[in-house]
Amino acid sequence: MSDASEQLVTLRQNQDYQFSVDFGGQCPPLLADEPPPLGRGTGPSPGQLLLAAVGDCMSSSLLFALRKFKNEPGGITTSVRGHIGRNADGRLRVLHIEVQIRLGKAAGELQHLDRILGQFEDFCTVGQSVRAGIPTEVTVFDSTGQRLQ
């Protein structure tokens, strides 16, 4: 039995650099657009969508791992910063991604935290796939601001 699956996303140009992103009826369409001067900034840019996908996957993976050990993190807030710059050929690229995840509870309120923090990233499909091509740093903080990872 294979775990392989396929997902289809269809993009249709509305005008200039603005596209309607259709997820096949699984959720409402999303409007994507480049920022000025190319586009009008009426939706997230491709870079922002990439960062959102990495942040969402890392957050979901951590939440799943916490709940596996009967923990409720008290709400998760994730910030993702993408460093954009030019590569050796002078082309703009995402050079580095920083993910900061903040839990809504103090570390002392959570069980098996060392084990969870040691492996949750490995189960993040999107984050690990992107990490294969873009250096990605993930840090986790508790509600008191203590850096856990």
Secondary structure, DSSP 8 states (H G I E B T S, - for coil): ---------EEEEEETTEEEEE-TTSS--EEE---TTTS--SS--HHHHHHHHHHHHHHHHHHHHHHHTT---S-EEEEEEEEEEE-TTS-EEEEEEEEEEEESS-GGGSSSHHHHHHHGGGG-HHHHHHHTTS-EEEEEE-TT--B--
